[in-house]
Amino acid sequence: MDVKDRSLSVGVVGGGAMGTLFAWMLAPVAEVTIIDVRPAQVAALAAGVREEHGEPRTVRATLRPQDCYHCDILFVFVKAHDTLNAMRPFAGKLDPACVVVSLQNGLGNEEAMKTALGGQLALVLGVTAEGSTELEPGRVRRAGAGTTVLGGAGASPETVAAVRDLLSRAGLSAQSVYDIRPQIWGKLVANAAINPVTAILDAPNGVLLDDEDAQDLGRLLAAETVRVAEALRVSLPFQDAWEYVRHVASASAGNLSSMLADLRAGRRTEIEAINGAIAALGRRHGIAVPCNEVVTHLVRARERTRAAQRGGATPP
């Protein structure tokens, strides 16, 4: 796949904050189609996608997965708990040459994609330090520019490099690595420390810098996650987990974590793919992770109480 010789057809699964931001960035260098399951969201995206300080850009928006069956690259930005259902319509239909790229949070996305799609899937996994806040459907604020790191999970190094080059052409900072697991677990350490604390306290990321108790809890969550990573023989991309978490929290101090944003909007959070997954792995490997266990229960409870306050059912 040569990203320089022709205009690539790019699909984006999930038209929320991150999907909209990447679609807006990619629109000048590729033909972009966004898939979403919400008709009102699709209508807004079809009218043009826009970053707060940029001009509107034209993309195609659709409810139909089949509109992306023959795309060159398919970026996936749905929440971790939606990955399996979002990918099932592509089973046996996706062009065998298509490269699937996951820049999602948490654990389990790789397994869900391979379960749904099977075969010799050209899968690229990655983590991104880009931040995005949805202001309204189709319009986002780039909450923080950062590097996107990519690695193969079924895709060749040449394919990973081609995706990296496409992102670079779109104006994004991008790197490729041979083994993506350290970066995935590095981001997981930060997410496990920041997301549940901010969600429980209903506060921006900077609360982990400003409040002593929030800081202590974040430090404990990070330390537990590191112990699980070590049991799995994952080499993390930093020496001091808490210093790394502090750096991430400082760089995004005024931002709302995705978990808090989901709670405020009455959506299901990714607690199961982050702290819940760490807790499950801790149990499996005989590692005590009590803080991850507790915050998982607390965020689940907050999901239910928020749903009750809004007069609806527990988010699916």
Secondary structure, DSSP 8 states (H G I E B T S, - for coil): --TTTS-EEEEEE--SHHHHHHHHHHTTTEEEEEE-S-HHHHHHHHT-BEETTS--B--EEES-GGGGTT-SEEEE-S-GGGHHHHHGGGTTTS-TT-EEEE--SSSSHHHHHHHHH-SS-EEEEEEE--EEEEEETTEEEEEE---EEEEESSS-HHHHHHHHHHHHHTT--EEE-S--HHHHHHHHHHHHHHHHHHHHHT--TTHHHH-HHHHHHHHHHHHHHHHHHHHTT---S-S-HHHHHHHHHHHTTTS--HHHHHHHHT---STTTTHHHHHHHHHHTT---HHHHHHHHHHHHHHHHHHHHTTS----
